[in-house]
Amino acid sequence: MRLAISACLALAAASAIAQSWAWDDGTTPFVVSPPDVVERMLRLAAPKPGERLVDLGSGDGRIVIEAAKRYGAQGLGVDIDPRLVRLASENARRAGVEALARFEVRDLFETDLRGVQVVTLYLLPDVNRKLLPKLFAELAPGARVVSHDYDMGPWPFDEMIELPLAEKLVGPPGRSRIYLWVMPADARGTWLAELPGHGGRWRFAIAQRYQLLEVEASVAEGTVAVRGARLRGDEIRLAVVGTVGGRGFVHLFRGRVAGARIAGEVEISDGETSRTLPWNATRE
Ligand SMILES: C[S@@+](CC[C@H](N)C(=O)[O-])C[C@H]1O[C@@H](n2cnc3c(N)ncnc32)[C@H](O)[C@@H]1O
């Protein structure tokens, strides 16, 4: 971002709106996300009308304003630079979305994210990393975090797209990366479920790192192996193969994790026929 800062200082000299106010003191400087990037960030996060979106370090307000205009999202932009907060508020008024798009002078680390469904970021990599515990402490499962150009350190992304932007001088030159994370539910532990007429008691031992799961499954009357496990927000999916009651089956478990319960269904197929049973598991 050192390169970024020199570049945006150069831009500041040439532009009517100051593009940078900060020196290289660990504070993220003001650099705007290009319109194509804003559009793709919002498409990835897909805010629903009425959902709450927060842009941490909102600059001229473009992300919050676009989210209000295109998605009807209720947005808050926070920035520590009062001049940018005034500019963003004025831009929201001009765009006719001031009822949905609010801006406040606030440190992003002191911004309450509880009840927020979408968080957008264009910050330095170290700042993203420092934010990580706060995101996990305050966001609910299913909340989406979208970041322009920089990842979230140890938290693996759920999706990433790269846009070629020939004119881009800041961050990785000539391209932008956009990352999406979906806040995972806590699925750790041992889960028990009864599948009457299909093996009896099933046990699932789940280890979890962020959204990555390692699952072992066992069943009273059979032998099974987990072939795939996926967690996206509160939605869990497991593919399990094996022999139950002396016959070979493929099982596709799909459910939602809510506290100490998983509620969903399992599709059971022997290659010729398939049937669906409820899957209700409780944490042991
Ligand atoms: C790279 S700009 C991103 C602007 C906008 N989100 C966008 O994508 O176009 C980062 C912004 O974060 C703001 N910022 C830096 N440190 C901050 C902090 N601790 N709290 C709130 N805002 C901060 C800066 O003033 C700047 O406007």
The ligand as a Gaussian input file, in Angstrom:
#p B3LYP/6-31G(d) Opt

LIG

0 1
 C       -9.360000       2.741000       0.774000
 S      -10.575000       3.862000       1.402000
 C      -12.074000       3.022000       0.943000
 C      -13.241000       3.943000       0.648000
 C      -14.508000       3.212000       0.213000
 N      -14.869000       2.155000       1.133000
 C      -14.355000       2.619000      -1.173000
 O      -14.182000       1.392000      -1.274000
 O      -14.388000       3.385000      -2.147000
 C      -10.435000       3.588000       3.158000
 C      -11.195000       4.579000       4.010000
 O      -11.067000       4.170000       5.362000
 C      -11.026000       5.318000       6.186000
 N      -10.402000       4.893000       7.457000
 C       -9.113000       4.580000       7.693000
 N       -8.925000       4.183000       8.964000
 C      -10.149000       4.232000       9.555000
 C      -10.631000       3.943000      10.868000
 N       -9.809000       3.504000      11.836000
 N      -11.939000       4.100000      11.120000
 C      -12.794000       4.561000      10.154000
 N      -12.377000       4.862000       8.896000
 C      -11.091000       4.698000       8.593000
 C      -10.235000       6.304000       5.374000
 O      -10.525000       7.629000       5.776000
 C      -10.713000       5.993000       3.945000
 O      -11.759000       6.831000       3.572000

